[in-house]
């Protein structure tokens, strides 16, 4: 019986020592965990809280309903601070931005005079006499002067005429070619030379109103052919580009000073 009691006491002591050793191990692990948590707080949690505080200062209005609304809006501007943020700073410009600026002023969407060109030519009037013989005929040279006016019609511009190139910071405007307006030759713009007469021809050459209208029409046709032959329309197109650039570049710059206007023909 005594041996049994001694055996039981010895067994009990061994169990107590084992339990004490396990407790010591657990205590050591708990201290390491505390050190790890402390390091995480210092290196992660505190910097995260600082970042959140900064964001709350920069972004004053955030919806807490699950979606962010009005991130770049404020109810009242802070004194001495400009909190206006342009969308273009984030999203860039669109062709519509420039189209609206170009097309909104209807006073500029008109027929624009781009070039005036002085032109002269001459014609000979012949009045045939008896039997169409030269001795009875009379001739007179008429020199006529006119002004060729070239225009472009800006009223035809639409949104489709504006092309935006964000990579090169250019706005391309497509315009119509310069067109020649009807040349109006007035009587005061005509010079009548001396009448050349056959030795049996007498008197001056009298022109009826219908004759003058015919002369003016023929003179206009000759002038148009001369302008076409001399390729004056190409010069008018060059002036058209210059005139449109000078007119619309300031408007493009008012939208963004970074963009430049390029003018082409459609």
C-alpha positions as CSV (number, residue, x, y, z in Angstrom):
1,X,0.0,0.0,0.0
2,X,2.8,2.3,0.9
3,X,4.5,1.5,-2.4
4,X,1.4,2.4,-4.3
5,X,1.1,5.8,-2.6
6,X,4.8,6.5,-3.3
7,X,4.2,5.6,-6.9
8,X,1.3,7.8,-7.2
9,X,3.1,10.8,-5.6
10,X,6.0,10.3,-8.0
11,X,3.7,10.2,-11.0
12,X,1.9,13.3,-9.8
13,X,5.2,15.2,-9.5
14,X,6.1,14.3,-13.0
15,X,2.8,15.5,-14.3
16,X,3.2,18.9,-12.5
17,X,6.7,19.4,-13.9
18,X,5.5,18.6,-17.4
19,X,2.6,21.0,-17.1
20,X,5.0,23.7,-15.8
21,X,7.3,23.2,-18.7
22,X,4.4,23.5,-21.2
23,X,3.2,26.7,-19.5
24,X,6.7,28.2,-19.8
25,X,6.8,27.5,-23.5
26,X,3.3,29.0,-24.0
27,X,4.4,32.1,-22.1
28,X,7.5,32.5,-24.3
29,X,5.3,32.3,-27.5
30,X,2.9,34.8,-26.2
31,X,5.7,37.4,-25.7
32,X,6.9,36.9,-29.4
33,X,3.4,37.5,-30.6
34,X,3.1,40.7,-28.7
35,X,6.4,41.9,-30.2
36,X,5.2,41.1,-33.7
37,X,1.9,42.9,-33.1
38,X,3.8,45.9,-31.8
39,X,6.0,46.0,-34.9
40,X,3.0,45.8,-37.2
41,X,1.3,48.7,-35.4
42,X,4.4,50.9,-35.8
43,X,5.3,50.0,-39.4
44,X,1.8,49.5,-41.0
45,X,-1.1,50.8,-38.9
46,X,0.2,54.2,-38.0
47,X,1.4,55.1,-41.6
48,X,-1.9,53.9,-42.9
49,X,-3.8,56.2,-40.5
50,X,-1.6,59.1,-41.6
51,X,-2.4,58.4,-45.2
52,X,-6.1,58.2,-44.5
53,X,-6.0,61.5,-42.7
54,X,-4.2,63.2,-45.6
55,X,-6.7,61.8,-48.1
56,X,-9.6,63.1,-45.9
57,X,-8.0,66.5,-46.0
58,X,-7.5,66.5,-49.8
59,X,-10.8,64.8,-50.7
60,X,-13.4,66.5,-48.5
61,X,-16.5,64.9,-49.8
62,X,-16.8,61.1,-50.1
63,X,-20.1,59.2,-50.2
64,X,-20.2,56.4,-47.7
65,X,-23.1,54.5,-49.4
66,X,-20.7,52.2,-51.2
67,X,-19.9,54.4,-54.2
68,X,-17.7,57.4,-54.4
69,X,-19.5,60.6,-55.4
70,X,-18.3,64.1,-55.9
71,X,-14.7,63.3,-55.1
72,X,-13.7,66.6,-56.8
73,X,-16.5,68.7,-55.4
74,X,-16.7,70.8,-52.3
75,X,-19.7,72.5,-50.8
76,X,-17.8,75.7,-49.9
77,X,-14.3,76.7,-51.1
78,X,-11.7,77.1,-48.4
79,X,-10.6,80.7,-47.9
80,X,-7.5,81.6,-49.9
81,X,-7.6,78.3,-51.7
82,X,-8.6,77.5,-55.3
83,X,-10.3,74.1,-55.2
84,X,-11.5,74.2,-58.8
85,X,-10.3,71.2,-60.7
86,X,-10.7,71.0,-64.5
87,X,-11.9,67.7,-65.9
88,X,-9.5,68.3,-68.8
89,X,-6.6,67.9,-66.4
90,X,-7.7,64.2,-65.9
91,X,-9.6,63.3,-69.0
92,X,-8.1,65.4,-71.8
93,X,-9.9,67.4,-74.4
94,X,-12.4,66.2,-77.0
95,X,-13.2,67.4,-80.5
96,X,-16.5,68.6,-79.1
97,X,-14.7,71.1,-76.8
98,X,-13.1,72.8,-79.8
99,X,-16.1,72.4,-82.0
100,X,-18.3,74.3,-79.6
101,X,-15.8,77.1,-79.4
102,X,-15.4,77.4,-83.1
103,X,-19.1,77.0,-84.1
104,X,-20.8,79.0,-81.3
105,X,-20.1,82.5,-82.7
106,X,-22.4,82.7,-85.7
107,X,-21.0,86.1,-86.7
108,X,-17.8,84.4,-87.8
109,X,-19.6,81.7,-89.7
110,X,-20.0,83.8,-92.8
111,X,-18.6,84.1,-96.3
112,X,-15.1,85.3,-95.8
113,X,-13.2,87.4,-98.4
114,X,-9.8,85.9,-98.6
115,X,-8.3,87.5,-101.7
116,X,-8.9,90.3,-104.3
117,X,-7.1,90.2,-107.6
118,X,-7.0,93.0,-110.2
119,X,-7.4,91.8,-113.7
120,X,-7.5,93.5,-117.1
121,X,-8.1,92.4,-120.7
122,X,-9.1,93.9,-124.0
123,X,-11.5,93.2,-126.8
124,X,-12.0,94.7,-130.2
125,X,-15.4,95.8,-131.5
126,X,-15.8,95.6,-135.2
127,X,-18.6,97.2,-137.3
128,X,-18.5,95.9,-140.8
129,X,-19.5,98.2,-143.6
130,X,-20.9,97.8,-147.1
131,X,-20.3,94.3,-148.4
132,X,-18.1,93.7,-145.3
133,X,-15.3,95.4,-147.1
134,X,-12.5,96.6,-144.9
135,X,-12.6,100.1,-146.5
136,X,-16.1,100.6,-145.0
137,X,-15.4,98.9,-141.6
138,X,-14.7,100.4,-138.3
139,X,-12.8,99.0,-135.3
140,X,-12.5,100.0,-131.7
141,X,-10.4,98.5,-128.9
142,X,-12.1,98.3,-125.4
143,X,-9.9,97.7,-122.4
144,X,-11.9,96.5,-119.4
145,X,-10.7,96.2,-115.7
146,X,-12.2,94.1,-113.0
147,X,-11.6,92.7,-109.6
148,X,-11.6,89.0,-109.0
149,X,-12.8,88.3,-105.4
150,X,-12.3,84.9,-103.9
151,X,-14.3,83.8,-100.8
152,X,-14.8,80.8,-98.6
153,X,-18.2,80.0,-97.0
154,X,-17.6,79.3,-93.3
155,X,-21.3,78.8,-92.7
156,X,-20.9,75.3,-94.1
157,X,-18.6,74.3,-91.1
158,X,-20.0,71.5,-88.9
159,X,-18.7,69.3,-86.1
160,X,-17.4,66.8,-88.7
161,X,-15.0,69.4,-90.0
162,X,-13.0,69.4,-86.8
163,X,-10.5,66.6,-86.1
164,X,-8.6,66.4,-82.8
165,X,-5.1,64.9,-82.5
166,X,-4.3,64.7,-78.8
167,X,-0.9,63.1,-79.3
168,X,0.4,66.0,-81.4
169,X,-1.8,68.6,-79.7
170,X,-3.3,69.8,-82.9
171,X,-6.9,70.7,-84.0
172,X,-7.4,70.2,-87.8
173,X,-10.1,72.3,-89.4
174,X,-11.4,71.3,-92.8
175,X,-12.6,74.2,-95.0
176,X,-13.9,74.5,-98.5
177,X,-11.7,75.7,-101.3
178,X,-11.8,79.4,-102.2
179,X,-14.5,80.2,-104.8
180,X,-14.5,83.0,-107.4
181,X,-17.3,85.4,-107.0
182,X,-19.0,86.7,-110.2
183,X,-16.8,89.5,-111.7
184,X,-18.9,92.6,-112.1
185,X,-17.5,94.9,-114.8
186,X,-19.0,98.3,-114.6
187,X,-19.1,100.7,-117.5
188,X,-16.7,103.1,-115.7
189,X,-14.2,100.3,-115.6
190,X,-14.0,100.1,-119.4
191,X,-11.7,102.2,-121.5
192,X,-12.6,102.9,-125.1
193,X,-9.8,103.5,-127.5
194,X,-9.8,105.5,-130.7
195,X,-11.9,104.2,-133.6
196,X,-10.0,102.9,-136.5
197,X,-11.8,103.4,-139.8
198,X,-11.4,102.3,-143.3
199,X,-10.8,105.2,-145.7
200,X,-14.4,105.1,-146.8
201,X,-15.9,104.6,-143.3
202,X,-17.3,107.6,-141.4
203,X,-18.6,108.4,-138.0
204,X,-18.1,106.7,-134.6
205,X,-19.2,103.4,-133.2
206,X,-22.5,103.6,-131.4
207,X,-23.3,100.9,-128.9
208,X,-26.8,100.0,-127.8
209,X,-27.6,98.9,-124.2
210,X,-27.8,95.3,-125.4
211,X,-24.4,95.6,-127.0
212,X,-22.8,96.8,-123.7
213,X,-24.4,93.9,-121.8
214,X,-23.0,91.5,-124.3
215,X,-19.5,93.1,-124.1
216,X,-19.6,92.9,-120.3
217,X,-20.6,89.2,-120.4
218,X,-17.9,88.3,-122.9
219,X,-15.3,90.2,-120.9
220,X,-16.3,88.4,-117.7
221,X,-15.9,85.0,-119.4
222,X,-12.5,86.0,-120.8
223,X,-11.4,87.1,-117.4
224,X,-12.5,83.8,-115.8
225,X,-10.6,81.9,-118.4
226,X,-7.5,84.0,-117.8
227,X,-7.7,83.4,-114.0
228,X,-8.1,79.7,-114.6
229,X,-5.1,79.7,-117.0
230,X,-2.9,81.6,-114.5
231,X,-4.0,79.2,-111.7
232,X,-5.0,82.2,-109.5
233,X,-7.3,79.9,-107.5
234,X,-4.2,78.2,-105.9
235,X,-3.0,81.5,-104.7
236,X,-6.5,82.2,-103.3
237,X,-6.5,78.8,-101.4
238,X,-3.2,79.8,-99.8
239,X,-4.7,83.1,-98.6
240,X,-7.8,81.2,-97.4
241,X,-5.7,79.0,-95.1
242,X,-3.9,82.0,-93.7
243,X,-7.1,83.9,-93.2
244,X,-8.9,81.0,-91.4
245,X,-5.8,80.3,-89.2
246,X,-5.6,83.9,-88.1
247,X,-9.4,83.9,-87.4
248,X,-9.6,80.6,-85.4
249,X,-6.2,80.1,-83.8
250,X,-7.1,82.5,-81.0
251,X,-10.3,80.6,-80.4
252,X,-8.4,77.3,-80.2
253,X,-5.9,78.8,-77.8
254,X,-8.8,80.0,-75.6
255,X,-9.8,76.4,-75.1
256,X,-6.2,75.2,-74.5
257,X,-2.9,77.1,-75.1
258,X,-1.2,73.8,-75.8
259,X,-3.1,73.1,-79.0
260,X,-2.3,74.5,-82.5
261,X,-4.6,74.9,-85.4
262,X,-4.0,73.1,-88.7
263,X,-6.1,74.1,-91.7
264,X,-6.7,71.7,-94.7
265,X,-9.2,71.5,-97.5
266,X,-12.0,69.0,-97.5
